Amino acid sequence: MRTFIYKSIAYSSIVLVLHLLAANFADGTTDSYYLRFTSPPKSHLIIGTSKAAQGLRPQFLNEALGIGAEDGFLNYAFTLAHSPYGKTYRESVMRKITPECNDGIFIVCVDPWSISGPADSPDEPSTFTEGKRAVGTTRFVNMNPNYEYLLENYPTGWYKLVWHYLSPSPSNEQLHSDGWLSVNVSMDSTLIAKRTKRKVKAYEENLRTFAPSSARRLELEKTLEVLHEKGQVFMVRLPIGKEIAQVQEGYMPDFDYYIEQLTEESNIPYLDMRALPDTFRYTDGNHLHCQSAISVSKIVGEFIQENR
């Protein structure tokens, strides 16, 4: 019996050590979220959903504002499923901010979907699902390697991390260490049209499954309040293609008025990029192409510089 126990302990120890070593091979190709949970706490954050995750590039914001890369922005935006405005996302954002920070810069990206809830119960936070996803289940957001994240979101086959590192498979997506998610797809006009058509259809489906949420509006306001205590807040509405814009405007016609009133009352500089000439390119009518993300990031950086 004693021999069996010793062998079990030895085997378990070997397995544990191998897993601890394998975690070091997790990187920006592991998934679209991992690296955001591995950086040290930051004083400058971008928050929002996937449009912000792909559309704002910290490198060019840092350059516009004269901030070094080490101390610069982290893109802490995820997806509509992971990071709509709510208690879950707010608490994760606060864990990501440098504790002693009081002069940070926070870019809060908004659109109607980010303050929406389930159509049958939009104002009941108990029905919100983001708490069951990575933003909600990851308590340690500044750990590298982040064993908690991998245990929750990569529960089996950590050997695949090593295998993928040694023999990477082609992927259209890569998460960079500054949190920016690059998506490289063909920009052939026919393919863009097909992707845009699918995206418009998906948002038309959202009209049936989502509804404006007073609870999420309140949570957005709470998020702005706590960020104000850590520095200066800037609100941005990123540009989108005409087809998607039409769906959004029909879905929440009072959105512009609400945001304008909120930013005025909160004394928050607001940049509505839909008011600019739309010279940008989109991969699917909704998400900015990586080159247009450079232009947009520079414009946002200049806006912040003018309003600091």
Summary of the structure (lengths in Angstrom):
residues: 308
radius of gyration: 20.7
end to end distance: 69.8
largest distance: 76.5
contacts: 1002
relative contact order: 0.18
helix: 52%
strand: 12%
